[in-house]
Amino acid sequence: MSHTTYTGTPVELAAADDSGRHTLRRGLRGTVVTMTSDHAAMVDATRPTLTVVIPVRNDAVALRRCLKALSWQALPADEVVVVDNGSTDDTVEVARQFGARVVAEPTPGIPAASATGYDSARGDLIARLDADSLPHPRWVERVHESFAFHPDISAVTGGAYFFDGPRALRGLAVIAYLDSYFLLMYAALGHFPLFGSNCAFRRSVWLEVRDEVHRFDPMVHDDIDLSVHIGPVRRIRYDRLLRLGISMRPLTHPSGIRLRFRRALHTLDLHWPEQFPWLRWGRKINARLRKPVHRRGGRASRSR
């Protein structure tokens, strides 16, 4: 059995030249990725298929970096779908260069582009990245593990770190931007929200909620909207090991931060009063109380 060991940060793993050759330099902050020549043969034949969906508009440079990182996955995705939302740059050419299937969505806005990508996905699992997401080499594998280890979940999401911007501010930005998002939305929804730059869900679940999401409202925060319709009875799990790099671009101007808050409030308002937080918490508690009790070692425990 031959082994090849790759090390590098997600940015470095994506630092390939135009011919597709990759140059790997420094270590991945303590993480070493070892791939074996017969890795695919060891994967269970019953493993669900997985499609990665990336909605994008005029972001060819970031998309190239993301697709390069996806090309170095220890366990590759079965399909990558890039949804072109009316790009006028080289977005489509970059996507095709890396073998992605390009789907056009002329209706402007992330909600429409994301929903079109989910509709087009052929995999049993649908994973979502943004163009400026940088998945580490075992990201796809970790998505599979999350669903395999927790077969009762409908969706999984994870956190992120900033790979660019002032180093002294990156940790504080994660707390102010990401941690506050998870905390506030958990209180409002009764469960963890999906983080659109880093999440996955079952295709069967998408087919159940696809007609409920507000795909044609460009002011909708599509991550929150989809979270509302998947939960609170279905389970969304937060996996602390499912992390990746994202750009600090959204935080570089106050208008970008204000826009995200406006979209979040607008999305919640669309679902109120039927989806007031205390009503969702009540439905979640009732659903858990109705779950069957399992016996483990003579002790009763409810499935989580």
C-alpha positions in Angstrom: 0.0 0.0 0.0 1.5 3.3 -1.1 1.1 6.4 1.0 1.3 10.1 0.1 1.3 12.7 2.8 0.1 16.2 2.0 0.5 19.1 4.4 -0.6 22.7 3.9 -3.2 25.3 4.9 -6.3 25.4 2.8 -4.9 28.5 1.1 -1.7 26.6 0.3 -3.6 23.5 -0.8 -5.4 25.7 -3.3 -2.2 27.4 -4.5 -2.0 25.5 -7.8 -0.8 27.0 -11.1 -3.1 27.2 -14.1 -2.0 23.7 -15.3 -3.5 22.2 -12.2 -0.2 21.3 -10.5 -0.2 21.9 -6.8 2.7 23.2 -4.6 2.4 22.2 -0.9 4.5 24.1 1.6 3.9 24.5 5.3 1.9 22.3 7.7 -1.8 22.6 8.4 -1.4 24.0 11.9 -0.9 20.6 13.4 -3.1 18.7 10.8 -1.4 16.2 8.5 -3.4 14.6 5.7 -2.4 11.1 4.7 -3.9 9.6 1.6 -3.5 6.0 0.5 -3.7 4.7 -3.1 -6.5 2.3 -2.1 -8.4 4.8 0.0 -11.5 4.6 -2.3 -11.5 0.8 -2.1 -11.9 1.0 1.7 -14.9 3.3 1.5 -18.2 1.4 2.2 -20.0 0.8 -1.1 -23.2 1.9 0.6 -21.9 5.4 1.2 -24.4 8.0 0.1 -23.4 10.1 -2.9 -22.7 13.8 -2.2 -23.1 16.9 -4.3 -21.3 20.2 -3.4 -23.3 23.3 -4.5 -21.6 26.6 -4.9 -23.7 29.7 -5.8 -21.6 32.4 -7.3 -21.8 35.7 -9.2 -18.7 37.4 -10.6 -16.3 35.8 -8.2 -14.0 33.8 -10.4 -10.8 34.3 -8.4 -12.3 33.1 -5.1 -14.1 30.3 -7.0 -10.8 29.0 -8.5 -9.3 28.8 -5.0 -12.3 27.0 -3.6 -12.4 24.5 -6.5 -8.7 23.8 -6.1 -9.2 23.0 -2.5 -12.1 20.7 -3.4 -9.9 18.9 -5.9 -7.6 17.9 -3.1 -10.2 16.2 -0.9 -9.1 12.9 0.6 -12.6 11.6 -0.3 -13.8 13.6 -3.4 -17.3 14.8 -3.8 -19.4 12.8 -6.3 -20.5 16.0 -8.0 -19.8 19.7 -7.8 -22.5 22.1 -9.1 -21.6 25.7 -9.6 -24.7 28.0 -10.0 -23.9 31.0 -12.1 -26.1 33.9 -11.0 -25.5 36.1 -14.1 -21.7 36.4 -14.0 -19.9 38.6 -16.5 -16.4 37.5 -15.5 -14.6 34.2 -15.9 -16.7 32.4 -13.4 -18.2 29.9 -15.8 -14.9 29.1 -17.5 -13.2 28.5 -14.1 -16.0 26.2 -13.0 -15.7 24.1 -16.2 -12.0 24.0 -16.0 -12.3 22.1 -12.7 -15.0 19.7 -14.1 -17.9 21.3 -12.2 -21.4 21.1 -13.7 -22.6 24.7 -14.4 -26.2 25.6 -13.8 -27.5 29.0 -14.8 -29.9 30.9 -12.6 -30.9 34.3 -14.1 -33.0 35.5 -11.1 -30.6 37.6 -9.0 -29.9 36.8 -5.4 -28.4 34.1 -3.3 -31.8 32.5 -2.3 -32.7 31.8 -6.0 -29.2 30.6 -6.9 -28.8 28.3 -3.9 -32.3 26.8 -4.4 -31.6 26.1 -8.1 -28.4 24.4 -7.1 -30.2 22.2 -4.6 -32.8 21.4 -7.2 -30.1 20.3 -9.6 -28.1 18.2 -7.2 -28.1 14.5 -7.8 -26.4 13.3 -4.6 -28.1 11.8 -1.6 -26.4 14.5 0.5 -26.2 18.1 -0.6 -23.3 20.1 0.8 -23.1 23.9 0.4 -20.1 26.1 0.1 -19.6 29.7 -0.9 -17.1 30.8 -3.5 -14.8 32.1 -0.8 -15.0 29.0 1.3 -11.8 27.0 1.7 -12.5 23.5 2.8 -9.6 21.5 4.4 -8.7 18.2 2.7 -10.9 16.1 4.8 -14.0 18.3 4.7 -16.1 16.0 2.4 -15.0 13.0 4.5 -16.1 14.8 7.7 -19.5 15.5 6.2 -20.0 11.8 5.5 -18.8 10.9 9.0 -21.4 13.3 10.5 -24.3 11.6 8.8 -22.9 8.1 9.3 -22.3 8.6 13.1 -25.6 10.4 13.6 -28.1 8.7 11.2 -31.1 10.6 12.8 -29.9 14.1 11.7 -31.4 15.9 8.7 -28.6 18.4 8.3 -25.2 19.3 9.7 -23.3 22.6 9.9 -20.0 23.8 11.3 -18.0 26.8 12.1 -15.1 28.6 10.4 -12.1 30.7 10.8 -10.9 33.7 8.7 -7.9 33.0 6.5 -7.4 36.6 5.5 -7.7 40.1 7.0 -5.6 41.4 9.9 -4.3 38.5 11.9 -4.9 40.4 15.2 -8.6 40.7 14.5 -9.4 37.3 13.1 -10.2 35.6 16.4 -12.3 38.6 17.6 -14.1 38.6 14.2 -15.1 34.9 14.6 -16.6 35.7 18.0 -18.4 38.9 16.9 -19.6 37.5 13.6 -20.0 33.7 13.7 -20.4 32.9 17.3 -23.0 35.6 17.7 -24.8 34.3 14.7 -25.1 30.8 16.1 -26.0 32.0 19.6 -28.7 34.4 18.5 -30.2 32.1 15.9 -30.2 29.2 18.3 -32.4 31.3 20.6 -34.7 32.4 17.8 -35.1 29.1 16.1 -34.9 26.6 18.9 -31.9 24.8 17.3 -28.6 25.5 15.6 -29.0 27.4 12.3 -27.3 26.3 9.1 -24.2 28.3 8.2 -24.4 28.5 4.4 -20.6 28.6 3.9 -20.3 25.3 5.6 -23.3 22.9 5.8 -24.9 19.8 4.3 -28.3 18.2 4.4 -30.1 15.2 3.0 -31.6 15.6 -0.5 -34.8 14.0 0.8 -35.2 16.8 3.3 -34.7 19.4 0.6 -37.4 17.8 -1.5 -39.7 18.1 1.5 -39.1 21.8 2.0 -38.2 23.1 -1.4 -41.7 24.6 -2.0 -41.7 26.4 1.3 -38.4 28.4 1.1 -38.5 32.0 -0.1 -36.3 31.5 -3.1 -37.4 34.6 -5.1 -36.9 37.2 -2.3 -33.3 38.5 -2.7 -33.5 40.1 0.7 -34.0 36.7 2.4 -31.1 35.2 4.4 -31.2 31.8 2.7 -29.3 30.0 5.5 -31.9 31.1 8.1 -34.8 30.5 5.8 -33.8 27.0 5.1 -33.1 26.4 8.8 -36.6 27.6 9.7 -38.2 25.0 7.4 -35.9 22.1 8.3 -36.3 22.6 12.0 -37.4 22.4 14.8 -38.7 18.8 14.6 -36.0 17.6 12.2 -32.6 17.7 13.7 -29.8 20.1 12.6 -26.5 19.1 14.2 -23.5 21.4 14.9 -20.3 19.6 14.3 -17.3 21.4 15.9 -14.9 19.3 13.7 -16.6 20.5 10.5 -14.6 23.7 10.1 -13.2 25.5 7.1 -11.7 28.9 6.1 -13.7 31.8 4.9 -12.8 35.3 3.8 -13.2 38.4 5.9 -14.6 40.3 2.9 -18.1 40.7 4.3 -16.8 42.5 7.4 -14.6 45.0 5.6 -17.3 47.6 5.2 -20.0 48.6 7.7 -22.7 48.4 5.0 -22.0 44.7 4.4 -22.5 44.0 8.1 -25.7 46.1 8.2 -27.1 44.3 5.1 -26.6 40.9 6.8 -28.5 42.0 9.9 -31.3 43.4 7.8 -31.6 40.1 5.9 -31.6 38.1 9.1 -34.4 40.3 10.6 -36.4 40.3 7.4 -36.2 36.5 7.2 -37.4 36.0 10.8 -40.2 38.6 10.3 -41.4 36.6 7.2 -42.0 33.6 9.5 -43.5 35.4 12.5 -45.9 35.1 14.3 -46.3 31.4 13.3 -42.7 30.8 14.0 -42.2 32.8 17.2 -39.2 31.4 19.2 -41.3 30.1 22.1 -43.6 28.2 19.7 -40.7 26.6 18.0 -39.1 25.6 21.3 -42.4 24.1 22.3 -42.6 22.0 19.2 -39.1 20.9 19.6 -39.7 19.8 23.2 -42.9 18.0 22.3 -41.1 16.1 19.4 -38.4 15.0 21.8 -40.8 13.8 24.4 -42.6 11.7 21.8 -39.4 9.9 20.7 -39.2 6.2 21.7 -37.2 5.3 24.8 -34.3 2.9 24.3 -32.8 0.6 26.9 -29.0 0.7 27.3 -27.5 -1.5 29.9 -30.7 -1.6 31.9 -31.1 2.2 31.9 -33.7 4.1 29.9 -32.6 6.9 27.6 -34.3 8.8 24.8 -32.9 9.0 21.3 -31.3 12.4 20.7 
